[in-house]
């Protein structure tokens, strides 16, 4: 069933949740800034709020309903969730800030004991390992673009929301080894980050190349979808593939380049020599 029919309630829920999370984060950021002025800078606040706004724009704004009419809009939605909203939220140091924004009695009596449980620690180590993060992100990208699963998401409002959640969670996991937000520990060498990002472009490049050059419409939904723009279903699919190809190349390889330059800088090499 189309999201146009039942899209109002999920959009409202997304907006309300975004506002609540933003208020909790603001309270935590203010508390930390007041106690430790050098812990959280203003750019982290801006990054987190930008990530929340990108998340809302992808799944809660009126523009989100365009994904049922254009594959290009659907692709942009996925890219917003995985490569914009997720990394910006992680750059905002969400864990420590949200913990300080929640009622402290709740944190001490409920969240604290839960987070200190050995099974929770073990589970956290598994799901934040680079191999697991890479495989999860790749599975989300490839899996939801398999025609049968893609059509399921387009025909069912519930599965469409599950699809959104999968892309966003996969994005958080994917960027975790790159950004390493608190409380993650640097248990793998920094040089592995450029390799990790480069390898992540390969399945995306293969999928985008297939969508761009296969010369047939892969998803039957767009053959019958009402079109608001003067573009054929095949042309729309080619635009979606090209968007993914270009966007992923820049977004994944740009931080890989930055990390490489940092590792090769004289200051970093001198620091590494001192450590050795």
N, C-alpha and C positions, 0 to 999 in steps of 0.2 A: 504494500500500500504506500502510496506516495507520501513524502514528508510534507507536501503542500496541505494535506488534509489534517494531519495531526501535528504539524510543526510548531504550532503556537505554544503548547504546554512545555515541550522540551526546551524551546528557546527561552521561555520565561524562567524555567528551572536553572538553565545555564547562567542566565543573567544574575539571578538571585545568589547562586552559589559563588559566582565570580566576585560579587560585591562583598559577600560575607568573608571569603578568603582574603580579599584585599584589605578589609578592615582589621582582621586578625593580624595580617602581616604588618600593617601600618602601626598597630599597637606594639607589636614585638620590636619593630625597627626603632620606634621612638624609645622604648625601654632600654634597648641595647645602646643606642646613641647617648642616652642620658647617663648611663652607668659607665660605658666604655666608648668614648667618642671616636676612637680609631679603629673599632672593630668593623663597623659597616659604613661604607661611604654612600653618598647620595646616588652614585651611578648604579649601585646594586638595587636600590629602591626603584630607580627608573627601569632597570632591566626586568625586574619581577613584574612591575605594573605593565610594561610593554608585552611581556609574555602572556599575562592574563588577558590583555586586550586582544592579542593575536588569537588566543584560544577562543574567546567569545566571538571574534570576527569569523573564525572558521566554522563554528558549529552553532552559534546562537544568534547571529545577526540575520537580517532579512536577505543578505547576499548569499547566505548558506543554502537557501532553497534553489539557487541556480544550478547546484550540482545535479539536479534531476533533468536539466535541459541541456547542459554542456559538459562533456567529458573534461574539457579544459578547466572549467570551474571546479569540477570534482578533483582534478589533479592538483589545482592550486590549494584546495582545502587540505588535502593530504600533506602537501609541502609545508603549509602554514603550521599544521599540528606537529610535524616531526622535526622540521628544521628551523622554525622561528619560535613558536610558543615554548617548546620543550627546552631548548638551550637557554633562552632568556630567563625562564623561571629558575633553572639551575644556577645561572649566574647570580641570581638574587639571593643565594644562600638560604633557600627556603626552610630547611629543617631547623636550624638554630633560631631563625627569626620567628617562625610560626610557633615553636615551642615556647618562646618568651611572650608571644601574643595571646596564647591560650590561658585560661584561668590556672594559676600555679597549683592550686589544690588538686585540680584534675590531672595536671602533669605529674605531680609527686605521687598521687595515690593510684593512678591508672596507667598513664602512658610510661612513666619511668620504670616501674617494675616490668611492664610488658617488653619494653625496648631492651632491658638488661637481661632478658631470658637467653640462655645459651642457644636454644633452637632458633630464636629470632636472629641472633648474631650469625649463626651458620647459614641461615637462609639468605641473609643480606649479603654475605660474602659470595654466595653462589650467583645470585641474580645481578651482582655488580661486577662480576668477572668479565673482562673484555671479550672472551670467546662467547660467553652466554649472551652478552649485550649485542654483539655483532650478529649472532645467529637469530636472536629474537627480532631485531630490526629487519633483517633480510627476509625472515619468514613472514613478517607483517606486510612488507612491500610486495613480495611475490605472491603470497597466499591470497590477499584481498584483490589482486588483479587477475586471478584465475577466473575465467568467465562465469562458471557456476556459482562461485562464492560472491563475485561481484554482483551478479543478478539477484542473489538472495538479499544482499544489502539494499539494493534499489527497490525491491518489492515489499520489504518488511521494515516498518519504522523501528521496531526493536533491534533487529539485526543491523540497521543503519547506525544506531547509537553505539552498538557493540563495535562496529567498524571504527567509528570515531575514537572510542576509548582505546582500541588496540593500537591505532597509529600514535596517539598521544603518549601512552605508556611505553610503547616501543621507542618513541623519540626520547623520552626521559632516560630509559636504560641505555640507548645508543650513545647519548652525549655524556653520560656519567663518567666513563673512563677518560674522556677528553677534558672535561671541566673539573672533575674531582671535587665536588662540593663537600662541605662538612656533613657527615663524619667520615668520609671515605679516606683511606690511607693510600699513599703512593707505593703500592707493592709491586708495580711493574715499571720498567724503565721508560723514561720520557721519549726515547727515540722510537718506541713502539707506536706512539700516537699517529705520526704521519703514515706509517704503514697501515695501521688500523683504518684510517680515513680513506686512504687510497683503495684498499681492498673493498671498502663499503661502496665505492662508486661503481664497481664492476657489475654487480647484479642490477643496479639501477640503470646503468648504461645499456645492458642487454635488453631489459624490459622496454626502455624508452625507444631504443632502436627498432625493436619489433613493432611497437605501436606506430612508429613513424613510417616504416617502410614495408609493412606487410601487405598494403594495397587492398585490404578488406576491413569491413567494420567488425571489430572483435566482440563488441557488447551490443546485443540486439535491442536493449532498452533504448538506445539513442537513435535507432532507426524509426521508432514510433513516437519519440518524445516531441512535445510541442516546442518549436524553435522560435526564440525571440530575436535571433540574429541571422543575417544572410550568410550562412556557412553550412556546407553539407556535413553529414555525419562523418564521412571519411576525412574531410578537411579539419573538422573539430578534433578527431582522433590524432591526426598528424600534428596539430598544434599542441595537444596535450603531451604527446611524446617528446616534442621538441622542448617544451617548457621544462619537463622533468630532466631532460638531458642537460640543458644549459644550467638550470638552477642547481642541481646536485653537484655538477662539476665545480662551480664556483663556491658553493657553500661548504662542501667537504674539503676541497683542496686549499681554500684560503686559510683556514686555521692550521692545516698541515704545513703550509709555507711559513706561517708565523712561528709555529713551534720549532721548525727546522732552523730558522734564522736565530731564534733565541738560543738554541743549543750550540750554534756555531759562533755566537758572539764571543768576543774576547773575555768579557766579564764572566760569562757562564763557564767557559773553559778554565779560567783561572780558579773559579770556585770549585769546580770538579777536581782540579789538581790538588787543591788544599785538602779536600775531603779524602782523596786517595792517600 
